[in-house]
């Protein structure tokens, strides 16, 4: 873990960003007390709404059973 004071962080900001991007832990301290941690921003996971063909259920799964009459009545 690299700990730097605020003045050094100001003058070496680009270097500290590069270190954080490489996965190194970078902490900025004020008067020797840690106040912030630099971490890389991870790109969001691309998610697509809709059917996922990798998910399947066996034909005998209870998912496909008819609902009991009392449960069905609550949905109507």
N, C-alpha and C positions, 0 to 999 in steps of 0.2 A: 504494500500500500504506500502510495506517495502522498505525503502531507506537505502542503505549501501554504505560506502566508498570503494574505490578500495582495500585497504589493508584488510578490513574485508571480502570483496568478495573473495579475494585470499585464505584466511584462512578458510572460511566457504562455499566454492563453492559447495560441495556436498549437504549441507543443503539447500542452496539457490535454487539449481536445484530441489530438492524434493518439496520445497515450490511452485515453478513455475509449476511443474507437477500437484500439487493439485489445481491449478487455482489461486493461490495468485499472485498478481502483485509484482514483484521484480525489483527495479530500482537500478542501480549502479551509484554512483555519484563520480565526481572528484572535489575536493575542494568545495564540497557542491552543485555543478551543475550537474544535472542528465545528463548522457551521453549514457547509454544503458538500455534496458529493457529485462529481461529474460522472454521468453515465451516458452511454450512447443511446440514441433513439432507434428502436427497432421498427422496421417497416411493418405496417399492419398486415395481418394474414388476410389474403384475398379469400372472401367467402362469397359463394353464389347461392342465392335463394332458389330452392327447388328440390327436386328429387335427387337423392344420392344413390346411384346404382350399386355402390359397394355394400349397402345395407340390404339384407334380405331376411325374410322370416320363413320358417318352414311352413308347409301347407297345413300341418296339423296344429299350428300355433293357436292359442286361445284368443289371439288378437282378431281372428276371423270369425269367432263364434258370435251368434246372435246375442243381443243384450237380453237379459231377463225382462219380462213385461213391466215390472215395477220400475226398473232403471230406464227403460225406453219411455215410459210415461213421464218421467221427470225431464226428459229432453224435449218432449213435444209441447 
